[in-house]
């Protein structure tokens, strides 16, 4: 099957060209199961999406490819509660998550571990750190 057109659906922040170039699915090229799997893997490896799917719809002498993505949520605000021993400023400096950035569950886990480590380095070995992600309204 020859690709007649490539469309991207679901991207809000991520650039359409970035997604298509990562997928390496271009108009005029052949589409097969291996190229679809490679495209999904490549797009997912960008670290911007929680879900990636590729559909093909019949078109004149080929197929139209639809790349459907679901972006990770964008951080609107970061707040700290109960941090009496360390200042919020010090905690934020330790983090790799910041306002405006897309964040995956792995990013959240990694940053919780970074904060736990900071507390341990300061001698607070029993400090508990939890995360809570709230949908923006």
Secondary structure as the mmCIF struct_conf table of DSSP 4:
data_model
#
loop_
_struct_conf.conf_type_id
_struct_conf.id
_struct_conf.beg_label_comp_id
_struct_conf.beg_label_asym_id
_struct_conf.beg_label_seq_id
_struct_conf.end_label_comp_id
_struct_conf.end_label_asym_id
_struct_conf.end_label_seq_id
STRN STRN1 UNK A 2 UNK A 2
STRN STRN2 UNK A 3 UNK A 9
BEND BEND1 UNK A 10 UNK A 10
BEND BEND2 UNK A 12 UNK A 14
HELX_RH_AL_P HELX_RH_AL_P1 UNK A 16 UNK A 23
TURN_TY1_P TURN_TY1_P1 UNK A 24 UNK A 24
TURN_TY1_P TURN_TY1_P2 UNK A 27 UNK A 28
BEND BEND3 UNK A 29 UNK A 29
STRN STRN3 UNK A 30 UNK A 30
HELX_RH_AL_P HELX_RH_AL_P2 UNK A 33 UNK A 44
TURN_TY1_P TURN_TY1_P3 UNK A 45 UNK A 46
BEND BEND4 UNK A 47 UNK A 47
STRN STRN4 UNK A 49 UNK A 59
TURN_TY1_P TURN_TY1_P4 UNK A 60 UNK A 61
STRN STRN5 UNK A 62 UNK A 71
HELX_LH_PP_P HELX_LH_PP_P1 UNK A 72 UNK A 73
STRN STRN6 UNK A 74 UNK A 74
HELX_LH_PP_P HELX_LH_PP_P2 UNK A 75 UNK A 75
BEND BEND5 UNK A 82 UNK A 82
BEND BEND6 UNK A 85 UNK A 86
HELX_RH_AL_P HELX_RH_AL_P3 UNK A 88 UNK A 94
BEND BEND7 UNK A 96 UNK A 96
TURN_TY1_P TURN_TY1_P5 UNK A 99 UNK A 100
STRN STRN7 UNK A 102 UNK A 102
HELX_RH_AL_P HELX_RH_AL_P4 UNK A 105 UNK A 121
TURN_TY1_P TURN_TY1_P6 UNK A 122 UNK A 123
TURN_TY1_P TURN_TY1_P7 UNK A 125 UNK A 126
#
